[in-house]
């Protein structure tokens, strides 16, 4: 697969998993951290943060696997 395809699939997985995690824990978050539909609010930032953390985890795992395969 090309590098751009791999990046796209990793980003897609990060968005899907990050959003799933956010919506699983949303009811436990403070009211300000909950997203209101069709609004730009703090909840959207928190949701983005979840996706960003998941992307970081995916990229770290992929980097470690590629390093171990080259040795």
KEKE-3310 file (N, C-alpha, C; in steps of 0.2 Angstrom, whole numbers, plus 5000, padded with zeros to 4 digits):
npx = (5004:5002:5010:5002:4989:4990:4992:4979:4970:4975:4971:4957:4954:4958:4948:4936:4938:4942:4930:4921:4926:4924:4910:4907:4911:4906:4894:4899:4907:4911:4897:4901:4910:4903:4897:4886:4874:4877:4884:4898:4908:4915:4915:4917:4930:4936:4932:4939:4952:4952:4952:4964:4973:4971:4976:4989:4993:4990:5000:5012:5012:5012:5025:5033:5031:5036:5049:5054:5052:5062:5074)
npy = (4994:5011:5026:5036:5030:5022:5031:5038:5027:5025:5037:5037:5026:5031:5042:5035:5026:5035:5043:5034:5030:5043:5045:5034:5038:5050:5053:5053:5064:5081:5094:5104:5098:5090:5086:5096:5093:5100:5111:5122:5118:5116:5102:5097:5100:5092:5079:5079:5079:5066:5058:5063:5058:5044:5043:5046:5034:5024:5028:5026:5013:5008:5013:5006:4993:4993:4996:4984:4975:4978:4975)
npz = (5000:4997:5005:5008:5007:5018:5028:5027:5031:5044:5050:5048:5056:5068:5070:5070:5081:5091:5092:5096:5108:5115:5115:5122:5135:5137:5145:5158:5158:5163:5161:5153:5144:5136:5120:5111:5098:5082:5085:5089:5101:5118:5120:5107:5105:5115:5110:5098:5104:5110:5098:5092:5102:5100:5087:5089:5097:5087:5077:5084:5088:5074:5070:5079:5075:5062:5064:5071:5061:5052:5058)
capx = (5000:5006:5010:4996:4984:4991:4990:4972:4967:4976:4967:4950:4953:4958:4942:4931:4939:4941:4923:4917:4928:4921:4903:4906:4913:4903:4889:4903:4911:4907:4893:4904:4914:4899:4896:4879:4874:4876:4886:4905:4908:4921:4914:4920:4937:4937:4931:4945:4958:4951:4954:4971:4977:4971:4980:4996:4994:4991:5006:5017:5012:5015:5032:5037:5031:5040:5056:5055:5052:5068:5080)
capy = (5000:5018:5029:5040:5026:5020:5037:5039:5022:5026:5043:5035:5022:5036:5045:5030:5023:5041:5045:5028:5031:5049:5044:5029:5041:5057:5054:5054:5070:5087:5096:5108:5094:5086:5090:5098:5093:5105:5117:5121:5119:5113:5095:5096:5100:5086:5074:5080:5077:5059:5056:5064:5053:5037:5043:5045:5028:5020:5029:5024:5005:5006:5014:5001:4987:4994:4995:4978:4971:4979:4972)
capz = (5000:4997:5011:5008:5009:5025:5033:5027:5035:5051:5052:5048:5062:5074:5070:5072:5088:5095:5093:5099:5115:5117:5116:5128:5141:5137:5151:5164:5158:5165:5156:5148:5140:5132:5114:5109:5091:5077:5088:5090:5109:5121:5119:5101:5107:5119:5105:5094:5108:5110:5091:5092:5106:5097:5081:5092:5099:5081:5074:5089:5086:5068:5070:5082:5071:5056:5066:5073:5055:5048:5061)
cpx = (5004:5005:5004:4990:4984:4989:4982:4968:4969:4972:4960:4949:4953:4951:4937:4932:4939:4934:4919:4919:4925:4914:4902:4907:4909:4898:4893:4907:4907:4902:4896:4908:4910:4897:4888:4879:4873:4879:4894:4906:4914:4921:4917:4927:4939:4937:4937:4951:4958:4954:4962:4976:4977:4975:4987:4998:4995:4998:5012:5018:5015:5022:5036:5037:5035:5048:5058:5055:5058:5074:5081)
cpy = (5006:5021:5033:5036:5023:5025:5038:5033:5023:5032:5041:5031:5026:5039:5041:5028:5029:5043:5040:5029:5037:5048:5039:5033:5048:5058:5055:5060:5076:5090:5100:5104:5089:5090:5090:5097:5099:5112:5116:5123:5116:5105:5093:5095:5094:5079:5074:5077:5069:5056:5057:5059:5046:5037:5042:5038:5023:5021:5026:5016:5004:5007:5008:4994:4987:4993:4988:4973:4972:4977:4965)
cpz = (5000:5004:5013:5010:5016:5030:5033:5031:5042:5054:5053:5054:5068:5075:5073:5079:5093:5097:5097:5107:5118:5119:5121:5135:5142:5143:5157:5164:5161:5160:5151:5143:5136:5126:5113:5101:5087:5080:5089:5097:5111:5120:5112:5101:5110:5114:5101:5098:5109:5103:5090:5096:5103:5091:5083:5094:5092:5078:5078:5088:5080:5067:5073:5078:5065:5058:5068:5067:5051:5052:5059)
residu = (UNK:UNK:UNK:UNK:UNK:UNK:UNK:UNK:UNK:UNK:UNK:UNK:UNK:UNK:UNK:UNK:UNK:UNK:UNK:UNK:UNK:UNK:UNK:UNK:UNK:UNK:UNK:UNK:UNK:UNK:UNK:UNK:UNK:UNK:UNK:UNK:UNK:UNK:UNK:UNK:UNK:UNK:UNK:UNK:UNK:UNK:UNK:UNK:UNK:UNK:UNK:UNK:UNK:UNK:UNK:UNK:UNK:UNK:UNK:UNK:UNK:UNK:UNK:UNK:UNK:UNK:UNK:UNK:UNK:UNK:UNK)
# end
